Every structure is written in structure tokens, then in C-alpha cells.
Amino acid sequence: MTFKDWRVEVKTVEIWKELLGTYVGLLSLAVIIAVFLMGIFYTRMFIKKIKEAEAEQLELVKASKHHTTNGKLS
């Protein structure tokens, strides 16, 4: 292991100690986790809304085709 590798490893350990061992680090970790969970939540919600809108639009198209005969309203 070279000196540079050792320095990087020590800094990595120090970063994890600060992230998990200090008040500010724990608050930062909480914010990181909250943003990640919000991203998952909103992604799932948007996908669900898009699918619902597509299904509703398909239903409207089917209903409009059902009410027309040869291009004329019946």
C-alpha cells in the first residue's frame, strides 16, 4: 500500500466517523435519506398518475368510438 492509498483510506474512515458520529453528520445523513425516499415516492407517484391518465384516455377513446357509427354521431 502506498502513502497515497493510505491517505485516501484514512480520509474515508474519517468521513464515515464524522457522518455517523457527529450531530451535524447525522443530520446530513437524515437529509440524504429523506431526499432519496422522496425521490422514490415521487417517481412511483408520477408513474402511477401517468398510467391512470393513459387508461382514462384509452377509455374515453373507446367510449367515443362506441357512440359513433360511420363517423356520424348516433
Contacts in CASP RR format, 6 or more apart in sequence:
PFRMAT RR
TARGET T0000
AUTHOR 0000-0000-0000
METHOD contacts of the structure
MODEL  1
MTFKDWRVEVKTVEIWKELLGTYVGLLSLAVIIAVFLMGIFYTRMFIKKI
KEAEAEQLELVKASKHHTTNGKLS
1 9 0 8 1.000
18 24 0 8 1.000
18 25 0 8 1.000
19 25 0 8 1.000
19 26 0 8 1.000
19 28 0 8 1.000
19 29 0 8 1.000
20 26 0 8 1.000
20 29 0 8 1.000
67 73 0 8 1.000
67 74 0 8 1.000
68 74 0 8 1.000
END
